[in-house]
Amino acid sequence: MTINTSAWVRFLRSYGPIPSNDNMYDESIRRALRRTKLKPLTLPAQCIDALLENFRATMPDSVILTGTAGDGKTYHCRAVWLALGGSDQDWDEGNKVQSLFIGDRKLVIVKDLSELGELESDELIRQLGTDIVDPQRMTLYLIAANHGQLLERLKAVADSKQVDGLTNAVEALMVTGRAPPQGTHIQLFDLSRWPAADHLMHVIREIVTHDGWDGCQDCGAAGQCPILINRERLLEDESGERLKLRLQNLVRISELNGHHFPIRQLLVLVTNMILGHPEARHGLMTCPEAVQLAHQGRSDGASLYRNVFGENLKPSVAERTDPFAKLALFGVGQETSNAVDSLLVYGADDPHLQVRYDSLMRADVHYGATTAFARAQLDYLEGAESSAQATFLNLLRGQRQRLFFTLPDSDPITGSVWDLTIFKHAGEYLAAAEAQTRPPARETLTRIVRGLNRVFSGMLIQTADQLVLATSGTHSETKISSLVEEFLSVPRKSGEEVAIVAGNDAQIDLKVSFARDDDPPPVTLTLTPTRFEFLCRVADGALPTSFSLECFEDFLALKARLLSAAKCRQALDGPAHGDAFELCFLDVTDDGRANSRRVSVRL
């Protein structure tokens, strides 16, 4: 252990979920790096090239850099400042507003709009509103601001035509992505729109390959150091790639469900994975603590497979730390299957499971079938007292978490790895989302349509080649609907079609078409992973309590939109002739097929 490595671990630790994590802010990072003389982490900065290209152009635009807290706005501003000729010394003076000249033009950089006083920010916004419509663009701006703060400040200063124009341009850029009106020279970069799953790989690579680890080779505890064991797990070829891919998929699914991971949270997550141990101070190890735990034979508590869910922290801390609260929604460790638990509990003694148990459990000497696990397992099987059983169940939870990151996608004994999560069909969803240019597997569409038909009718319908639009005759939100309004063909036929298509931001959409000429226009709904899972569970005949009524209400609202479109098409066809009208009742055959039974009612 060298002073350099120990200092690096202390510096890295300050990125973690500890009370004094000042290093989460760009300004504090700069001070710490000067003090320790460590090489800085190169964080994802996906917009820097585009920003520099704009400001170096013949006719540049002003730029607003927005996103959520921790997306790297200040990091981008400093990188632009340095690339355009600004100095580290001037930046580190801590001025809230910096300026430099690019040729004859002046560039004003605001690190964080919220740091300015009300009068100062109001004056800046008024001047920005004036300068962005100046054809000569002699004063340019780079302003960093969080989403809510930006719109709040703009609307608070809406006291002139120029500010109104600026507000309208920013709202259009943020909400619809439309370019501002001609003559309004402003661009908006939203850092929160960039996929965190890609940033995660960058953050892991930067941390595990940092020069600060070089001194570890001189440490006497290197072979047993839990910090190095966790780092090496992330560096390993096959198993390390599988671990990172599974974590990347968890982050991707979270984001598709609307839970964004800023870079700051990714740093918390990766740091906790490497340094976490429940017996360390604040749950994060320093070098001396790691050596002590290794000598005491307590390294198994540092399992990065548990740390990724914040299991090394006090429950109250993990619950209020954003990345762990988001990942907890997957239920990894709580969810399981009979096959997995049979392997973990009985595999050591079952001759049919022993080979697989050896490869999955005994082969991992650090975090698998450790001495502590084997002892607790024996106590559990022999019917020990409740406290011993609770100890084993807690260790069992940790092994489920480990297997989620180490099992192949589909195992002949344990089944799909996604069975260890609430999102049992996540693999199917990811496959559909990645197949943006081609239709998803036929089985996927079949399951989605069957789920929709069961929600729309409230009956156990097996039909999947037609979409059944049924009502109760009063309103579309009744759970049992026995009157058929329409049968829509799922395969393309006479303009009708039900399809899963590519949506925005790597999502998938459900698209229902009614006519070749799009009159009425198609009805679409974004299929988030939660909505997709809901429909798949309904199609399979079960719905767990982990899904709220929100999904059910989303699909009832979709049914109302579909019924409205169907009414529009009927109106285009014209009124029925004669003095009678027909009621079409929904019948379900013994094999689950949906049929209609027509009854004429004479007026």
C-alpha positions in Angstrom: 0.0 0.0 0.0 1.5 3.3 -1.0 0.5 6.8 0.0 -0.6 7.5 -3.6 -3.0 4.5 -3.7 -4.4 5.3 -0.3 -5.0 8.9 -1.3 -6.7 7.7 -4.5 -9.0 5.4 -2.5 -9.8 8.2 -0.1 -10.5 10.5 -3.1 -12.7 7.9 -4.8 -14.5 7.2 -1.5 -15.7 10.9 -1.5 -17.7 10.2 -4.6 -19.7 7.6 -2.7 -22.9 7.9 -0.6 -21.2 9.5 2.5 -22.4 12.6 4.4 -19.6 14.8 3.2 -19.4 13.9 -0.5 -18.2 17.4 -1.6 -16.5 15.8 -4.6 -19.8 15.5 -6.3 -19.4 19.1 -7.5 -16.9 20.1 -10.2 -15.5 23.0 -8.1 -14.7 20.7 -5.1 -13.1 18.1 -7.5 -10.7 20.7 -8.7 -9.6 21.6 -5.2 -9.2 18.0 -4.1 -7.1 17.1 -7.2 -4.7 20.0 -6.6 -4.3 18.9 -3.0 -3.6 15.2 -3.8 -1.9 15.7 -7.2 -4.0 12.9 -8.6 -4.9 12.6 -12.3 -8.5 13.7 -12.8 -11.2 11.4 -14.0 -12.3 12.1 -17.6 -16.0 12.1 -17.4 -18.5 11.7 -20.3 -18.8 15.1 -22.1 -20.8 14.2 -25.2 -21.6 17.8 -26.2 -18.2 19.5 -26.0 -17.3 19.0 -29.7 -20.6 20.4 -30.8 -20.3 23.3 -28.5 -16.8 24.2 -29.7 -17.8 23.8 -33.3 -20.6 26.2 -32.8 -18.6 28.9 -31.0 -15.8 28.6 -33.6 -18.2 29.0 -36.5 -18.4 32.1 -38.6 -21.8 33.0 -37.3 -22.2 31.2 -33.9 -25.3 31.0 -31.7 -25.7 31.4 -28.0 -26.3 28.2 -26.1 -28.3 27.1 -23.1 -26.9 24.0 -21.4 -29.7 22.3 -19.4 -30.4 19.0 -17.7 -30.9 17.7 -14.2 -28.5 18.2 -11.2 -25.4 16.1 -11.7 -25.5 15.8 -15.5 -22.2 17.6 -16.0 -23.2 21.1 -17.0 -20.4 22.8 -15.1 -17.9 20.2 -16.4 -19.0 21.1 -20.0 -18.7 24.9 -19.3 -15.2 24.5 -17.9 -14.1 22.3 -20.8 -15.3 24.9 -23.3 -13.6 27.7 -21.3 -10.3 25.9 -21.4 -10.5 24.9 -25.1 -11.3 28.5 -26.2 -8.2 29.9 -24.4 -9.4 30.4 -20.8 -7.0 29.5 -18.0 -7.5 27.1 -15.0 -6.4 29.9 -12.7 -9.1 32.3 -13.8 -11.8 29.6 -13.7 -10.8 28.5 -10.2 -11.2 32.0 -8.8 -14.9 31.0 -8.4 -16.6 33.9 -10.3 -20.1 33.0 -11.1 -19.9 34.6 -14.6 -16.8 34.3 -16.7 -16.1 35.9 -20.1 -13.5 35.7 -22.9 -13.1 36.9 -26.5 -13.4 34.7 -29.5 -12.0 37.0 -32.2 -14.1 40.1 -32.0 -17.0 38.4 -30.2 -17.4 38.2 -26.4 -18.5 34.9 -24.9 -20.2 35.1 -21.5 -20.2 31.8 -19.5 -22.6 31.3 -16.6 -21.7 28.2 -14.6 -25.1 27.9 -12.9 -27.9 30.3 -13.4 -29.3 29.5 -10.0 -26.2 30.9 -8.3 -27.0 34.4 -9.5 -29.0 36.7 -7.4 -32.5 37.6 -8.7 -31.5 41.1 -10.0 -28.4 39.8 -11.6 -30.1 36.9 -13.3 -33.0 39.1 -14.5 -30.6 41.5 -16.1 -28.7 38.7 -17.7 -31.9 37.2 -19.2 -33.0 40.6 -20.6 -29.6 41.1 -22.2 -29.7 37.5 -23.6 -33.1 38.1 -25.1 -31.8 41.2 -26.9 -28.5 39.7 -28.0 -29.9 36.5 -29.6 -31.8 38.6 -32.1 -28.8 40.8 -33.0 -27.8 39.8 -36.6 -24.1 40.5 -35.8 -24.1 38.3 -32.6 -21.2 40.3 -31.0 -22.0 38.9 -27.6 -22.5 35.2 -27.2 -23.7 33.2 -24.1 -23.1 29.8 -22.7 -25.6 29.4 -19.7 -25.9 26.3 -17.6 -29.3 25.8 -15.8 -31.5 23.0 -14.5 -34.8 22.4 -16.3 -37.1 23.8 -13.7 -34.9 26.8 -12.7 -34.5 27.8 -16.3 -38.2 28.1 -17.1 -39.0 29.6 -13.7 -36.5 32.4 -14.2 -37.6 33.1 -17.8 -41.2 33.4 -16.9 -40.4 35.6 -13.9 -38.8 38.1 -16.2 -41.3 38.1 -19.0 -41.5 41.9 -19.2 -40.4 42.6 -22.8 -40.9 41.4 -26.3 -37.3 40.1 -26.5 -37.7 38.0 -23.3 -41.0 36.6 -24.5 -39.3 35.6 -27.7 -36.5 33.9 -25.7 -39.0 32.1 -23.5 -41.0 30.8 -26.4 -37.8 29.7 -28.2 -36.5 27.8 -25.1 -39.9 26.1 -24.5 -40.1 25.0 -28.1 -36.5 23.6 -28.0 -37.1 21.8 -24.6 -40.6 20.4 -25.2 -40.8 19.7 -29.0 -37.2 20.0 -30.2 -38.3 22.5 -32.8 -35.8 25.0 -34.1 -36.4 28.6 -32.9 -37.9 31.2 -35.3 -35.7 32.5 -38.0 -33.5 35.4 -36.6 -33.4 34.0 -33.1 -29.8 32.7 -32.7 -30.0 30.3 -29.8 -29.4 26.6 -29.3 -30.3 24.3 -26.4 -28.4 21.2 -25.3 -30.2 18.9 -22.9 -27.7 16.7 -21.2 -30.4 14.5 -19.6 -31.4 13.2 -23.0 -28.2 11.3 -23.5 -28.4 7.6 -22.5 -26.9 7.0 -19.1 -26.4 3.3 -19.9 -23.6 4.4 -22.3 -22.2 6.8 -19.8 -22.0 4.0 -17.2 -19.5 2.1 -19.3 -17.3 5.2 -19.5 -17.5 5.8 -15.8 -16.6 2.2 -14.9 -13.7 2.2 -17.4 -12.3 5.6 -16.0 -12.4 4.4 -12.4 -11.1 0.8 -12.7 -8.2 1.8 -15.1 -7.1 4.9 -13.2 -3.4 5.3 -12.5 -4.2 5.5 -8.7 -4.4 1.7 -8.6 -0.8 1.2 -9.7 0.6 1.2 -6.1 -1.6 -1.8 -5.1 0.9 -4.2 -6.4 3.2 -3.3 -3.4 0.4 -3.9 -0.9 0.8 -7.0 1.3 -2.9 -7.7 1.3 -3.3 -7.4 -2.5 -4.4 -11.1 -2.9 -7.2 -10.8 -0.4 -8.0 -7.1 -0.5 -11.8 -6.8 -1.1 -11.4 -3.5 -2.9 -9.1 -5.1 -5.4 -11.3 -8.1 -5.7 -14.2 -5.9 -6.7 -12.1 -3.9 -9.1 -10.8 -7.1 -10.8 -14.4 -8.4 -11.2 -15.1 -5.3 -13.3 -11.9 -5.8 -15.3 -12.4 -9.5 -16.1 -13.2 -10.4 -19.7 -16.2 -12.7 -19.9 -17.7 -12.5 -16.4 -16.8 -8.8 -16.1 -18.5 -8.0 -19.4 -21.6 -9.9 -18.3 -21.7 -8.0 -15.0 -21.4 -4.7 -16.8 -23.9 -5.6 -19.5 -26.5 -6.6 -16.8 -26.0 -3.4 -14.9 -26.2 -1.4 -18.1 -29.5 -3.1 -18.9 -30.9 -2.2 -15.4 -30.0 1.4 -16.0 -31.4 1.3 -19.5 -34.7 -0.1 -18.4 -34.9 2.4 -15.5 -34.4 5.3 -18.0 -37.0 3.9 -20.3 -39.3 4.0 -17.3 -38.5 7.6 -16.7 -35.8 7.3 -14.0 -32.8 9.2 -15.3 -29.3 8.5 -13.9 -27.1 11.7 -14.1 -23.4 11.2 -14.2 -23.1 12.2 -10.5 -25.3 9.2 -9.6 -23.3 6.8 -11.8 -20.2 7.9 -9.9 -22.0 7.1 -6.6 -23.1 3.7 -7.9 -19.7 2.5 -9.3 -17.8 3.9 -6.2 -20.1 2.0 -3.9 -19.7 -1.2 -5.9 -16.0 -1.2 -5.4 -15.6 0.2 -1.9 -18.8 -1.0 -0.2 -18.7 -3.1 3.0 -21.3 -2.9 5.8 -18.7 -2.9 8.5 -16.7 0.0 7.1 -17.3 3.6 8.3 -20.3 5.0 6.4 -20.3 1.6 4.5 -17.3 2.5 2.3 -13.8 1.1 2.9 -10.5 2.9 3.1 -7.2 1.0 2.4 -6.5 0.4 6.1 -10.1 -0.9 6.6 -9.8 -3.2 3.6 -6.6 -4.7 5.0 -8.1 -5.2 8.4 -11.2 -6.9 7.0 -9.1 -9.2 4.8 -7.0 -10.3 7.8 -10.2 -11.0 9.8 -11.6 -13.1 7.0 -14.5 -10.7 6.5 -14.0 -9.9 2.8 -17.1 -11.7 1.8 -19.2 -8.8 3.1 -17.8 -6.6 0.3 -19.7 -8.4 -2.5 -20.1 -5.9 -5.3 -23.2 -7.8 -6.4 -24.9 -6.6 -3.2 -23.2 -3.2 -3.1 -24.8 -2.3 -6.5 -28.1 -2.3 -4.7 -26.8 -0.4 -1.6 -26.9 -3.4 0.7 -23.7 -2.2 2.4 -25.5 0.9 3.6 -28.1 1.4 6.3 -31.6 0.9 4.9 -32.5 4.5 5.5 -29.4 5.7 3.6 -30.0 3.4 0.7 -33.7 4.4 0.4 -32.9 8.1 0.1 -29.9 7.7 -2.2 -31.3 8.0 -5.8 -29.4 5.3 -7.7 -30.1 2.6 -5.1 -33.7 3.7 -4.8 -34.1 3.3 -8.5 -32.5 -0.1 -8.7 -34.5 -1.3 -5.7 -37.6 -1.2 -8.0 -36.3 -4.3 -9.8 -36.6 -6.4 -6.7 -33.4 -8.3 -7.3 -32.8 -10.4 -4.3 -36.4 -10.6 -3.3 -37.7 -12.0 -6.6 -36.7 -15.6 -7.4 -37.8 -18.9 -9.0 -38.2 -22.4 -7.6 -35.3 -23.5 -9.8 -32.9 -20.9 -8.5 -33.8 -21.4 -4.8 -33.6 -25.2 -5.1 -30.1 -24.8 -6.5 -29.0 -22.5 -3.8 -30.6 -24.3 -0.9 -30.2 -28.0 -1.9 -27.6 -28.0 -4.7 -24.7 -28.9 -2.4 -26.2 -32.3 -1.6 -28.4 -33.0 -4.6 -26.6 -35.2 -7.1 -28.7 -33.8 -10.0 -27.7 -30.2 -9.1 -24.2 -30.7 -7.7 -22.3 -30.0 -10.9 -24.1 -26.8 -11.5 -23.8 -25.8 -7.8 -20.0 -26.3 -8.0 -19.7 -24.1 -11.1 -22.0 -21.3 -9.8 -21.3 -21.4 -6.1 -18.1 -23.2 -5.0 -16.1 -21.8 -8.0 -16.5 -18.3 -6.5 -14.3 -18.5 -3.4 -14.8 -14.9 -2.4 -18.6 -14.3 -2.7 -20.1 -17.7 -3.5 -20.3 -20.8 -1.3 -18.1 -19.2 1.4 -17.6 -20.7 4.9 -20.2 -18.4 6.3 -22.8 -19.3 3.7 -22.1 -23.1 4.1 -22.5 -22.8 7.9 -25.7 -20.8 7.6 -27.1 -23.2 5.0 -26.5 -26.2 7.2 -28.2 -24.5 10.2 -31.2 -23.6 8.0 -31.6 -27.2 6.7 -31.3 -28.6 10.2 -34.1 -26.4 11.4 -32.0 -24.0 13.6 -33.6 -21.2 15.6 -35.3 -18.3 13.9 -32.3 -15.9 14.2 -30.1 -18.4 12.3 -32.8 -18.9 9.7 -33.0 -15.1 9.2 -29.2 -15.0 8.7 -29.4 -17.6 6.0 -32.3 -15.9 4.2 -30.3 -12.7 4.1 -27.3 -14.5 2.6 -29.7 -16.2 0.2 -30.9 -12.8 -0.9 -27.3 -11.9 -1.6 -26.7 -15.0 -3.7 -29.8 -14.3 -5.8 -28.3 -10.9 -6.5 -24.9 -12.4 -7.4 -26.5 -14.9 -9.8 -28.4 -12.2 -11.5 -25.1 -10.7 -12.6 -23.3 -14.1 -13.3 -25.8 -16.5 -14.8 -26.1 -16.7 -18.6 -29.2 -15.1 -20.2 -31.0 -18.4 -20.3 -29.8 -21.4 -18.2 -31.2 -25.0 -18.7 -31.5 -25.4 -14.9 -32.2 -21.9 -13.5 -34.2 -20.5 -16.5 -34.1 -16.8 -17.6 -32.0 -14.5 -15.6 -34.8 -11.9 -15.6 -36.9 -14.3 -13.4 -34.8 -12.9 -10.6 -36.4 -9.5 -11.1 -39.9 -8.0 -11.1 -39.5 -7.5 -14.9 -39.7 -11.1 -16.0 -40.1 -10.1 -19.6 -37.3 -7.4 -19.7 -35.1 -9.5 -22.0 -38.0 -9.7 -24.5 -38.5 -5.9 -24.1 -34.8 -5.1 -24.7 -34.8 -7.3 -27.8 -37.8 -5.5 -29.2 -36.3 -2.1 -28.4 -33.0 -3.0 -30.0 -34.7 -4.2 -33.2 -35.6 -0.6 -34.1 -35.5 -1.2 -37.9 -37.3 -4.5 -38.0 -40.5 -5.9 -36.4 -40.2 -7.7 -33.0 -40.6 -11.4 -32.6 -44.0 -12.7 -33.5 -44.5 -14.1 -30.0 -44.0 -10.7 -28.5 -46.8 -9.1 -30.6 -49.0 -12.1 -29.9 -48.5 -11.7 -26.1 -49.1 -7.9 -26.2 -52.4 -8.2 -28.2 -53.6 -11.0 -25.9 -52.9 -8.8 -22.9 -54.7 -5.9 -24.5 -57.8 -8.0 -25.3 -58.0 -9.2 -21.7 -57.7 -5.7 -20.3 -60.2 -4.3 -22.8 -62.8 -7.0 -22.2 -62.1 -8.2 -18.7 -62.3 -11.8 -19.9 -59.7 -14.5 -20.4 -59.5 -14.2 -24.1 -56.9 -16.1 -26.1 -57.4 -14.3 -29.4 -54.3 -12.6 -30.7 -54.9 -12.1 -34.4 -57.6 -9.5 -33.7 -57.8 -6.6 -31.3 -61.2 -6.7 -29.6 -62.7 -3.2 -28.8 -65.4 -4.0 -26.3 -67.5 -1.8 -24.0 -70.2 -2.2 -21.4 -72.5 0.0 -23.4 -72.1 2.9 -21.0 -68.5 3.9 -20.7 -65.1 2.3 -21.5 -63.8 2.1 -18.0 -66.0 -0.8 -16.8 -63.9 -3.8 -16.0 -66.2 -6.3 -17.8 -67.1 -5.3 -21.3 -69.5 -7.6 -23.2 -70.5 -5.4 -26.2 -68.2 -5.5 -29.2 -67.6 -2.2 -31.1 -64.9 -3.4 -33.5 -62.7 -6.3 -34.3 -59.4 -4.9 -35.7 -57.1 -7.1 -37.7 -53.6 -7.4 -36.2 -51.9 -8.4 -39.5 -52.1 -5.6 -42.1 -55.5 -5.9 -43.8 -57.6 -3.2 -45.6 -55.6 -0.5 -43.8 -56.0 -2.1 -40.3 -52.9 -3.1 -38.4 -51.6 -3.5 -34.9 -47.8 -3.2 -34.7 -44.9 -2.5 -32.4 -42.8 0.2 -33.9 -39.7 2.3 -33.0 -40.5 5.3 -30.7 -38.5 8.2 -29.4 -35.4 7.9 -27.2 -34.9 4.2 -27.9 -38.4 3.3 -26.7 -41.0 1.2 -28.5 -44.6 2.3 -29.4 -47.8 0.4 -29.9 -49.4 1.6 -33.1 -53.0 0.8 -34.1 -54.0 1.8 -37.7 -57.6 2.0 -38.9 -57.3 3.0 -42.6 -54.9 3.1 -45.5 -55.2 6.9 -45.8 -54.8 7.5 -42.1 -58.3 8.9 -41.7 -58.9 8.4 -38.8 -55.2 8.7 -37.9 -53.4 5.9 -36.2 -53.5 5.7 -32.4 -50.1 5.2 -30.6 -49.0 4.6 -27.1 -45.4 4.4 -25.7 -44.8 0.9 -24.3 -42.5 1.6 -21.3 -41.0 -1.5 -19.7 -43.6 -1.3 -16.9 -46.5 -1.2 -19.4 -44.9 -4.0 -21.4 -44.5 -6.2 -18.3 -48.1 -5.4 -17.3 -49.5 -6.7 -20.6 -47.2 -9.7 -20.7 -48.2 -10.7 -17.1 -51.9 -10.2 -18.0 -51.5 -12.3 -21.2 -49.9 -15.1 -19.1 -52.8 -15.1 -16.7 -51.4 -13.4 -13.6 -50.9 -9.9 -12.3 -48.7 -9.3 -9.2 -49.5 -6.7 -6.6 -46.2 -5.0 -7.5 -48.0 -3.3 -10.4 -50.3 -0.4 -9.5 -53.6 0.5 -11.0 -51.7 3.2 -13.0 -50.9 0.7 -15.9 -54.5 -0.5 -16.0 -55.8 3.1 -16.2 -53.3 3.8 -19.0 -54.7 1.0 -21.1 -58.3 2.0 -20.3 -57.4 5.5 -21.6 -55.9 3.8 -24.7 -59.2 1.9 -25.2 -61.2 5.1 -25.0 -58.9 6.7 -27.7 -59.4 3.6 -29.9 -63.1 3.6 -29.5 -63.2 7.3 -30.5 -61.2 6.5 -33.6 -63.5 3.6 -34.4 -66.5 6.0 -34.1 -64.9 8.4 -36.5 -64.4 5.6 -39.0 -68.1 4.6 -38.6 -69.1 8.2 -39.2 -67.1 8.3 -42.4 -68.9 5.2 -43.6 -72.3 6.9 -43.1 -75.4 6.0 -41.0 -76.9 2.5 -41.1 -80.1 2.0 -43.2 -83.4 0.7 -41.9 -85.4 1.0 -38.7 -83.2 -1.4 -36.6 -79.8 -1.4 -35.1 -77.6 -4.2 -34.0 -76.0 -5.1 -30.7 -72.9 -7.2 -31.0 -72.3 -9.3 -27.9 -68.9 -10.7 -27.0 -68.8 -14.5 -26.7 -65.7 -16.5 -25.6 -65.5 -20.1 -26.7 -64.2 -22.9 -24.6 -60.7 -22.5 -26.1 -60.7 -18.8 -25.4 -61.5 -17.5 -28.9 -63.4 -14.2 -29.1 -66.6 -14.4 -31.2 -69.5 -12.0 -31.7 -73.2 -12.7 -31.4 -75.4 -10.2 -33.2 -78.8 -9.2 -31.9 -81.1 -6.9 -34.0 -83.2 -4.3 -32.1 -86.1 -2.8 -34.0 -87.1 0.7 -33.1 
